[in-house]
Amino acid sequence: MRILGTGLGAGMCAGSLVGAAEALFVLQTRSPAEYQAFGYAFLLYGLLGGLVGLGVGLVLAPFSRRLPPSAAFSAAFVLVFGVMALVLGHHLADVRLYEGDGVPLSGALTVVAVSVVVGLIAWMMGSNLLEKTPLFALTTPKGLVAAWGGGVALSWIFALSPAPPSPDAAPGGGRPQVDLSGRPDLIVVVVGGLRADALGRGLTPTLDAFQAEGVVFDQAVSSASWTRPAVASLLTSMAPSSHGAAGPRDRLSPALTTLAEVLSARGYGTVGIPNDPDISGSLGFGQGFESFAYEPRLPMAAAESTSVLTFYRLVRELRARVTGDVDAARGHAPAAVVLTAGAKLLAERPHQPTLLYVQLAEPLEPWQVLEATGAPPQLQAVRDAYSERVRAVDAALAGFFRDLHGLGRYAGAAIVVTGDHGVELLDHGGWGNGDTLYDEQLLVPLLVKLPNGARAGTRVPWQVRHVDLAPTLLDLAGAATPAEWQGAELFTDSFDADLALCAPPPGSLEDGLPPGWAPPNWTNHPASRDALSEEHHGGYHLASLRRGGRKTILSRRVPRGDARNQRAPQFYDLLADPREQMNLAPQASSDGAAMRAALESLVDDRARRGVGRRSGEADSAERCHLCEVGYLAPADCVGCPTIAPR
């Protein structure tokens, strides 16, 4: 029994140290609004270490008479610490270094060999240390309880201490004296995983009615197929390779200029509810916002910092597999709760034009549940689950719009409803998002209700991009667009002329259409904009260019086991093959080669214009050079001296 107690105590101490080390790593890589992870890790990892320590005690039991207390404690401590550190290190290396592709066997064996050598040295040194110092008290029950209990108490004192205010937050007072009379509220509702084809199928009566009050962009392309880079592009008007928040390890750099920062500098109120761990304030997305609190609804009362801990996530996934509980798989509040809170934030600023950003996530729930429970996807079940979540969002938006009417903030506001990205519903043999750049993961609805019903009922056929949204909102607020932004306003000076191109010539209904006349669609409309999308997630490094009804996808890295053969070059004719089932790249057409060259040039250009390597003049010169050699569409070349204006 004594050796079991020694194993338990040593395991608890070792586990707590492993947990404290990961918690410190988590807290250093983010800017958390709280420090709960430290207390949670010390306690949870300590308990897990204690269970492992009991097993170690059973292994050491036959040698208990030969091992003095100090040697037994040291051996149990080293074994538990080594096992937990190896499991944790292997997981972190797989996720962060090898992007889910698996740690090579040679590397794993090397680490294990080094760990054995280090462990033997630590065991001998630890035994000597315990015998000759007051740390010997750890080998006694009272000393162990006092030491570990005191560590738990100190860890929670630190965990519950208030975090310093975020340096990225907008100031609450001392705003510039800018005349904002007549400036509209700017309300942006981003629905995670909302596909472009989710609307108009009887699932969204609220949004279907909303379309009649605003402008509908039929071809809106996201910058990425997962949330962090997609929303970062939306808020900074920059491509993922430029803003740098492209991968799971990345955060939004404070060197960037966000939509909220520009509006805050002009005197706008700026509030947001991220409602998604991938765009929380701790990852830099709160830049320029007075309020941008992520308040997850997680099992065991966990806060955001705790949700990142490796062993907490394992326990959470195990709980989800056992119970099938959706709340165990998601980390967000329901749409109705988020939107009600958003309306309350507006009500607190009755006389100030305000930017309100809210993120909803219901359409992503089926994938989170499938990932957590390991359930095999069935086509109809997946689509039914998706449709149910879309209906829930639509119903919540109906209540939100009623609240805005009640506050008197609906008619005069500019309201945007869009998706951050789409999701795959087994369209290409998979489900979820973040692993391809096919249209089901990139095309999203983009609905813009302008103040006081301007342009109500307008449908825009040409292609636009998420990076165009922030410049549009700044224009509505009367603010200038930062020089480094890469998008362009949606409602340009030529907007009416561009729409007129889609209408029949005057008198043609009576006299008949001119021979050969056909309205331009998005593929050949001069206002259509080249859409660059990038993916850096789950071991996939992809880029795509959507231009003139064609699309090319470039693969720079694909994890082992990818069943879609995405390593091969891809080129699609989206008019003849809108579902992207027939790859034309093997035919080696000149169009495909030109598109691939254009895509490679754009990706390299956006990388050169990344964080810390930009200037407005260089941006303009590089953009115009790309226009001169034909790598950008005319809509992206306005202002270049060698390009004839449309």
C-alpha positions in Angstrom: 0.0 0.0 0.0 2.9 2.4 0.8 4.2 2.1 -2.8 0.7 2.8 -4.2 0.5 5.9 -2.2 3.9 7.0 -3.3 3.0 6.4 -6.9 -0.3 8.4 -6.5 1.5 11.3 -4.8 4.4 11.4 -7.2 2.0 11.1 -10.2 0.0 14.0 -9.0 3.0 16.2 -8.6 4.4 15.2 -12.0 1.1 15.7 -13.7 0.6 19.1 -12.2 4.0 20.2 -13.5 3.2 19.0 -17.0 -0.1 20.8 -16.9 1.4 24.0 -15.6 4.0 23.9 -18.4 1.3 23.6 -21.1 -0.8 26.2 -19.5 2.1 28.7 -19.5 2.7 27.9 -23.1 -1.0 28.5 -24.0 -1.1 31.7 -22.1 2.1 33.0 -23.8 0.9 32.2 -27.3 -2.3 34.2 -26.8 -3.6 37.3 -25.1 -6.2 35.8 -22.9 -8.9 37.7 -21.0 -8.5 35.2 -18.2 -5.9 32.8 -16.8 -8.2 29.9 -15.9 -6.1 27.5 -17.8 -3.3 27.5 -15.2 -5.5 26.5 -12.3 -7.4 24.0 -14.4 -4.3 22.4 -15.8 -2.6 22.1 -12.4 -5.7 20.4 -10.9 -6.8 18.3 -13.9 -3.4 17.2 -15.0 -2.5 16.4 -11.4 -5.5 14.1 -11.0 -4.7 12.4 -14.3 -1.1 12.1 -13.2 -2.3 10.5 -10.0 -4.1 7.8 -11.9 -1.0 7.1 -14.0 1.0 7.1 -10.8 -1.2 4.3 -9.3 -0.4 2.2 -12.3 3.3 3.0 -11.8 3.0 2.0 -8.2 1.6 -1.4 -9.2 4.6 -1.9 -11.5 7.0 -0.9 -8.7 5.3 -3.0 -6.0 7.5 -6.0 -6.4 10.6 -3.9 -5.8 9.1 -1.9 -2.9 11.3 -3.5 -0.2 14.5 -2.7 -2.1 13.5 0.9 -2.9 13.9 3.5 -0.2 11.1 6.1 -0.1 13.1 8.8 -1.9 14.1 6.4 -4.8 10.5 5.1 -5.1 9.1 8.6 -5.2 11.7 9.8 -7.7 11.1 6.7 -10.0 7.3 7.2 -10.0 7.7 11.0 -10.6 10.1 10.5 -13.5 7.9 7.7 -15.1 4.7 9.7 -14.8 6.2 12.9 -16.0 7.9 11.1 -18.9 4.7 9.4 -20.0 2.5 12.4 -19.9 5.2 14.7 -21.4 5.7 12.2 -24.3 2.0 11.9 -25.0 1.5 15.7 -24.8 4.7 16.4 -26.8 3.8 13.9 -29.5 0.3 15.4 -29.9 1.6 19.0 -30.1 4.4 18.0 -32.5 1.8 16.2 -34.7 -0.5 19.2 -34.7 1.9 22.1 -34.8 5.0 20.8 -36.7 3.6 18.0 -38.9 0.0 19.5 -39.2 -1.8 16.2 -38.4 0.3 14.1 -40.8 1.8 12.1 -38.0 5.2 12.3 -36.4 7.8 10.2 -38.3 8.7 6.9 -36.6 12.4 7.8 -36.6 11.8 11.1 -34.9 9.5 9.5 -32.3 12.1 6.8 -31.5 14.8 9.4 -31.2 12.7 11.3 -28.7 11.9 8.2 -26.7 15.6 7.2 -26.5 16.7 10.6 -25.4 13.8 10.6 -22.8 15.0 7.3 -21.4 18.5 8.6 -20.9 17.3 11.9 -19.4 14.9 10.0 -17.2 17.6 7.8 -15.7 19.7 10.8 -14.9 16.7 12.6 -13.4 15.8 9.6 -11.3 19.3 9.4 -9.8 19.5 13.1 -9.2 16.0 13.2 -7.8 16.7 10.5 -5.3 19.7 12.3 -4.0 17.9 15.6 -3.8 15.0 14.1 -1.9 17.3 12.5 0.7 19.5 15.5 1.4 17.0 18.4 1.3 13.7 19.4 3.0 12.0 18.0 -0.1 12.1 14.7 1.7 8.7 15.8 3.1 7.1 14.9 -0.2 7.6 11.2 0.5 5.3 11.5 3.6 1.5 11.7 3.3 1.2 15.0 5.3 4.1 16.6 3.4 2.6 15.6 0.0 -0.9 16.8 0.8 0.5 20.1 2.1 2.7 20.6 -0.9 0.3 19.6 -3.7 -2.7 21.3 -2.0 -0.7 24.5 -1.6 0.2 24.3 -5.3 -3.4 23.9 -6.3 -4.4 26.9 -4.1 -1.6 29.1 -5.5 -2.5 28.0 -9.1 -6.1 29.1 -8.6 -5.2 32.3 -7.0 -3.2 33.1 -10.2 -6.0 31.6 -12.4 -8.7 33.8 -10.9 -6.6 37.0 -10.9 -7.8 39.7 -13.3 -6.0 39.8 -16.7 -4.7 43.1 -17.9 -6.8 44.9 -20.5 -6.1 44.0 -24.1 -3.8 46.5 -25.8 -5.7 45.9 -29.0 -9.0 47.2 -27.6 -10.4 50.5 -28.7 -10.4 53.3 -26.2 -13.7 53.9 -24.4 -13.4 57.6 -24.2 -11.6 60.6 -25.7 -12.9 60.0 -29.2 -12.1 62.4 -32.0 -14.6 65.2 -32.6 -16.0 64.0 -36.0 -19.4 64.9 -37.3 -21.1 61.6 -37.6 -24.6 63.0 -38.2 -26.4 60.9 -40.8 -23.8 58.1 -40.6 -25.4 54.7 -40.4 -25.0 51.9 -38.0 -23.0 49.1 -39.6 -24.3 45.6 -38.6 -22.4 42.6 -39.8 -23.8 39.1 -39.2 -21.5 36.3 -40.2 -22.9 32.8 -40.1 -20.3 30.1 -39.8 -20.5 27.5 -42.6 -23.4 29.1 -44.5 -23.3 27.9 -48.0 -24.5 30.1 -50.9 -27.1 27.5 -51.9 -28.6 27.3 -48.4 -30.9 30.2 -49.2 -34.0 30.0 -51.3 -34.9 26.4 -50.6 -37.7 27.0 -48.0 -35.2 26.9 -45.1 -34.7 30.7 -44.7 -38.0 32.7 -45.0 -36.4 35.5 -43.0 -33.4 35.8 -45.2 -35.5 35.3 -48.3 -37.6 38.3 -47.3 -34.5 40.2 -46.3 -33.1 39.9 -49.9 -36.0 42.0 -51.2 -34.9 44.8 -48.9 -31.2 44.8 -50.0 -28.7 44.0 -52.6 -27.9 40.3 -53.3 -24.5 39.4 -54.6 -25.0 36.1 -56.4 -21.3 35.2 -56.7 -19.5 36.0 -53.4 -16.3 34.2 -52.7 -14.6 33.7 -49.3 -10.9 34.1 -48.9 -10.6 30.7 -47.1 -12.6 27.6 -46.2 -12.1 27.9 -42.4 -13.1 30.6 -40.0 -9.9 32.2 -38.8 -8.3 33.3 -42.1 -11.8 34.0 -43.7 -12.8 36.4 -40.9 -9.4 37.9 -40.8 -9.7 38.7 -44.5 -13.1 40.1 -44.0 -11.9 42.5 -41.2 -8.6 43.5 -42.8 -9.4 43.4 -46.5 -6.3 41.3 -47.1 -5.5 37.8 -48.4 -4.6 35.2 -45.9 -0.9 35.2 -46.9 -0.9 38.9 -46.4 -2.6 39.2 -43.0 -0.8 36.1 -41.7 -3.6 34.6 -39.7 -3.8 31.7 -42.1 -2.9 28.6 -40.0 -4.0 27.1 -36.7 -0.9 28.5 -34.9 -1.4 32.0 -36.2 -3.0 35.1 -34.6 -4.0 38.4 -36.1 -1.0 40.8 -36.0 -1.4 44.1 -34.2 0.6 45.6 -37.1 -2.6 45.2 -39.3 -5.3 47.9 -39.6 -8.7 46.4 -39.1 -12.1 47.7 -40.0 -12.9 48.3 -36.3 -9.8 50.3 -35.8 -10.5 52.7 -38.7 -14.1 53.2 -37.5 -13.2 53.7 -33.9 -10.7 56.4 -34.9 -13.6 58.2 -36.6 -15.7 58.1 -33.5 -17.8 55.0 -34.2 -18.8 52.7 -31.4 -17.3 49.3 -32.1 -18.7 46.1 -30.4 -18.6 42.5 -31.3 -19.5 39.0 -30.2 -17.0 36.6 -31.8 -18.8 33.4 -30.5 -16.0 31.2 -32.0 -12.6 30.2 -30.4 -10.9 30.8 -33.8 -11.6 34.5 -33.8 -11.5 35.4 -30.2 -9.8 38.5 -28.7 -7.0 36.3 -27.4 -6.0 35.7 -31.1 -6.0 39.4 -31.9 -9.4 39.7 -33.5 -10.5 42.3 -30.9 -8.3 45.0 -32.4 -10.3 48.2 -32.5 -13.3 46.8 -30.6 -14.4 48.4 -27.3 -16.0 45.1 -26.5 -15.2 41.7 -28.1 -15.9 39.0 -25.4 -15.9 35.4 -26.3 -17.9 33.5 -23.7 -17.9 29.8 -24.6 -20.4 27.3 -23.3 -18.2 24.4 -22.5 -18.5 21.4 -20.2 -17.0 21.5 -16.7 -17.4 25.4 -16.6 -14.2 25.8 -18.8 -13.2 29.2 -20.0 -11.5 29.9 -23.4 -7.9 29.4 -22.2 -8.8 26.0 -20.7 -10.5 24.8 -23.9 -7.1 24.8 -25.6 -5.5 22.4 -23.2 -4.7 19.1 -24.8 -5.9 16.8 -22.0 -9.0 18.9 -21.4 -9.9 18.5 -25.1 -9.4 14.7 -24.9 -11.7 14.5 -21.9 -14.2 16.7 -23.6 -14.2 14.5 -26.8 -14.5 11.4 -24.7 -17.5 12.9 -22.9 -19.0 13.7 -26.3 -18.5 10.1 -27.6 -20.1 8.7 -24.5 -23.1 11.1 -24.2 -23.5 12.4 -27.8 -24.1 15.8 -26.2 -23.8 18.6 -28.7 -22.8 21.1 -26.0 -19.7 18.9 -25.4 -18.6 19.3 -29.0 -19.3 23.0 -29.6 -17.9 26.1 -27.9 -20.4 28.7 -28.8 -23.7 30.2 -27.7 -27.0 29.7 -29.6 -27.8 32.2 -32.3 -30.8 33.6 -30.5 -28.6 34.3 -27.4 -25.9 36.0 -29.4 -28.2 38.2 -31.4 -30.2 39.3 -28.3 -26.9 40.3 -26.7 -25.9 42.1 -29.9 -29.2 44.1 -29.9 -28.5 45.0 -26.2 -25.1 46.3 -27.1 -26.7 48.6 -29.7 -29.3 49.7 -27.2 -26.5 50.8 -24.8 -25.3 53.3 -27.5 -28.5 55.1 -28.5 -27.0 58.2 -30.0 -23.8 56.9 -31.5 -23.3 55.2 -34.9 -22.0 51.8 -34.1 -20.3 48.9 -35.8 -21.8 45.6 -34.5 -20.1 42.4 -35.5 -21.7 39.0 -34.5 -20.6 35.5 -35.4 -23.1 32.6 -35.5 -22.1 29.0 -35.7 -25.1 26.6 -35.9 -24.4 25.3 -39.4 -21.0 24.1 -38.2 -22.5 21.9 -35.4 -23.1 18.8 -37.4 -19.4 18.6 -38.3 -18.3 19.3 -34.7 -20.5 16.5 -33.4 -19.4 14.1 -36.1 -15.7 14.9 -35.3 -16.3 14.5 -31.6 -18.4 11.3 -31.7 -16.6 9.6 -34.6 -20.0 8.9 -36.2 -19.8 7.9 -39.9 -21.5 10.5 -42.1 -24.6 9.5 -44.0 -25.6 11.7 -46.9 -29.2 12.4 -46.0 -28.6 12.6 -42.2 -25.8 15.1 -42.8 -27.9 17.3 -45.1 -30.9 17.1 -42.7 -28.8 18.1 -39.8 -27.3 21.0 -41.8 -30.8 22.2 -42.9 -32.0 22.1 -39.3 -29.2 24.4 -38.1 -29.8 26.8 -41.0 -33.5 27.0 -40.0 -32.5 27.8 -36.4 -30.2 30.7 -37.6 -33.0 32.1 -39.8 -35.5 32.0 -37.0 -33.1 33.8 -34.7 -32.5 36.5 -37.3 -36.2 37.1 -37.4 -36.1 38.0 -33.7 -33.0 40.1 -34.2 -34.6 42.2 -36.9 -37.7 42.7 -34.7 -35.4 44.0 -32.0 -33.7 46.4 -34.4 -37.0 47.7 -35.5 -38.0 48.2 -31.8 -34.8 50.1 -31.2 -35.4 52.3 -34.2 -32.0 51.0 -35.6 -33.2 49.0 -38.6 -34.2 51.3 -41.4 -31.2 53.6 -41.3 -28.6 50.9 -40.8 -26.4 49.1 -43.2 -26.9 45.4 -42.5 -24.7 42.7 -43.9 -25.5 39.0 -43.7 -22.9 36.6 -45.1 -21.1 33.3 -44.3 -17.5 33.1 -43.3 -17.1 30.0 -45.6 -19.3 27.1 -46.8 -19.2 23.5 -45.9 -19.1 20.2 -47.8 -22.1 18.0 -47.7 -20.3 15.0 -49.3 -20.1 17.0 -52.5 -16.6 15.6 -53.2 -16.8 12.6 -50.9 -16.1 14.5 -47.7 -17.9 16.6 -45.1 -17.1 19.7 -43.1 -14.7 22.4 -44.1 -11.0 23.5 -44.2 -9.7 20.7 -46.4 -10.6 21.8 -50.0 -11.1 24.9 -52.0 -14.1 23.7 -54.0 -17.0 26.0 -54.4 -19.2 24.3 -51.7 -16.6 25.5 -49.2 -15.9 28.9 -50.8 -19.2 30.4 -52.1 -21.3 32.2 -49.5 -24.4 34.4 -49.4 -23.7 38.1 -49.4 -26.7 40.2 -48.6 -26.3 44.0 -48.0 -29.2 46.1 -46.9 -28.3 49.7 -47.5 -29.6 52.5 -45.3 -33.2 53.6 -45.9 -33.8 50.9 -48.5 -31.4 52.2 -51.1 -31.1 49.8 -54.1 -33.6 47.4 -52.5 -34.2 44.3 -54.6 -31.0 44.6 -56.7 -29.3 41.4 -57.8 -25.6 41.6 -58.7 -24.5 38.8 -61.1 -20.8 39.5 -61.2 -18.2 38.0 -58.9 -17.1 39.8 -55.7 -15.0 38.8 -52.7 -15.0 39.0 -48.9 -12.1 41.4 -49.1 -14.4 43.9 -50.7 -16.7 44.2 -47.7 -14.6 46.3 -45.4 -13.9 49.0 -47.9 -17.6 49.1 -48.7 -18.5 49.6 -45.0 -15.9 52.4 -44.6 -17.3 54.1 -47.7 -20.8 54.1 -46.1 -19.2 55.5 -42.9 -17.5 58.3 -44.8 -14.0 57.0 -44.0 -11.0 56.5 -46.3 -9.7 53.0 -47.1 -6.2 52.2 -45.8 -3.6 52.1 -48.6 -2.6 48.5 -47.9 -6.0 47.0 -48.1 -6.5 44.8 -51.2 -10.3 44.9 -51.7 -12.4 47.5 -53.5 -15.8 49.0 -52.7 -18.8 47.0 -53.9 -20.8 50.1 -54.9 -18.4 51.8 -57.2 -19.1 54.9 -59.3 -19.7 52.6 -62.3 -22.2 50.4 -60.3 -25.3 51.6 -62.1 -23.6 51.4 -65.5 -22.4 47.8 -64.7 -26.0 46.9 -63.8 -27.3 48.5 -67.0 -25.1 46.1 -69.0 -27.3 43.3 -67.7 -30.5 44.9 -68.8 -32.0 44.7 -72.3 -31.3 47.7 -74.6 -34.0 50.4 -74.5 -37.0 49.5 -76.6 -35.8 45.9 -77.2 -38.8 44.4 -75.6 -41.0 45.9 -78.4 -38.5 45.7 -81.3 -36.8 42.5 -80.4 -33.3 42.0 -79.0 -30.3 43.0 -81.2 -28.9 39.9 -83.0 -26.4 38.1 -80.8 -27.1 40.2 -77.8 -27.0 38.4 -74.4 -26.7 39.9 -70.9 -23.3 39.4 -69.4 -23.1 37.0 -66.5 -20.5 36.9 -63.8 -18.1 35.0 -66.1 -17.8 37.8 -68.7 -19.0 40.9 -66.9 -16.3 43.6 -66.9 -17.0 44.3 -63.2 -16.3 40.7 -62.2 -13.3 40.5 -59.8 -10.7 37.9 -59.6 -11.1 35.8 -56.4 -8.0 34.5 -54.6 -8.6 31.9 -51.9 -6.1 30.2 -49.7 -6.1 27.3 -47.3 -3.6 26.4 -44.6 -5.3 24.0 -42.3 -5.0 20.3 -41.3 -1.9 19.7 -43.4 -3.5 21.3 -46.5 -1.7 24.2 -48.2 -3.9 25.2 -51.1 -4.6 28.2 -53.2 -7.3 28.9 -55.9 -8.1 31.5 -58.4 -11.6 32.0 -59.7 -11.7 34.1 -62.8 -14.0 34.4 -65.9 -16.0 31.2 -65.2 -12.9 29.1 -64.7 -11.0 28.0 -61.6 -7.5 26.7 -60.9 -6.4 25.1 -57.7 -2.7 24.9 -56.7 -1.5 22.4 -54.1 1.7 23.0 -52.2 1.1 20.4 -49.5 -1.5 17.7 -48.9 -1.5 15.3 -46.0 -1.0 11.6 -46.4 -4.2 9.8 -47.0 -6.0 12.6 -48.9 -8.6 10.7 -51.0 -9.3 13.5 -53.4 -6.0 13.5 -55.2 -5.5 17.2 -54.5 -1.8 17.0 -55.1 -2.5 17.0 -58.8 -3.0 20.4 -60.6 -6.7 21.2 -61.0 -8.5 23.3 -63.6 -12.3 23.6 -64.0 -14.8 25.1 -66.4 -17.4 26.3 -63.9 -20.0 27.0 -66.6 -19.9 23.5 -68.1 -19.0 21.8 -64.8 -20.3 23.9 -61.8 -19.8 21.0 -59.3 -16.1 20.7 -60.2 -16.2 17.1 -61.1 -14.1 17.1 -64.3 -10.5 18.2 -63.8 -9.3 19.6 -67.2 -5.7 20.1 -66.0 -4.4 16.9 -67.6 -5.3 18.3 -71.0 -2.6 20.9 -70.5 -4.6 23.7 -72.1 -3.0 27.1 -72.6 -5.8 28.6 -70.5 -5.1 26.3 -67.7 -1.3 27.1 -67.8 -2.0 30.9 -67.9 -4.4 30.6 -64.9 -1.9 28.6 -62.9 0.8 31.2 -63.7 -1.5 34.0 -62.6 -2.4 32.2 -59.4 1.3 31.6 -58.5 2.1 35.2 -59.2 -0.8 36.4 -57.0 0.1 34.1 -54.1 3.7 35.3 -54.2 2.6 38.9 -54.4 0.3 38.6 -51.4 3.1 36.9 -49.4 5.5 39.8 -50.2 2.8 42.2 -49.0 2.5 40.4 -45.7 2.6 41.8 -42.2 5.7 44.0 -41.6 6.6 44.0 -45.3 4.2 46.5 -46.8 4.0 50.1 -47.9 1.1 51.8 -49.7 3.3 52.9 -52.6 4.8 49.4 -53.1 1.3 47.9 -53.0 0.1 50.2 -55.7 3.1 49.6 -58.0 3.0 45.8 -57.6 -0.8 45.8 -58.2 -0.4 47.9 -61.4 2.4 45.7 -62.6 0.2 42.6 -62.2 -2.5 44.5 -64.2 -0.1 45.3 -67.0 0.9 41.6 -67.5 -2.7 40.5 -67.4 -2.8 38.8 -64.0 -5.6 40.9 -62.6 -9.1 41.7 -63.9 -10.0 45.2 -65.1 -12.1 45.7 -62.0 -9.0 45.4 -59.8 -6.9 47.8 -61.9 -8.8 51.0 -61.4 -6.3 53.9 -60.8 -3.4 52.3 -62.6 -2.0 54.9 -65.1 -1.3 52.4 -68.0 -4.8 50.8 -67.7 -7.6 52.3 -69.7 -10.5 53.1 -67.5 -13.8 51.3 -68.2 
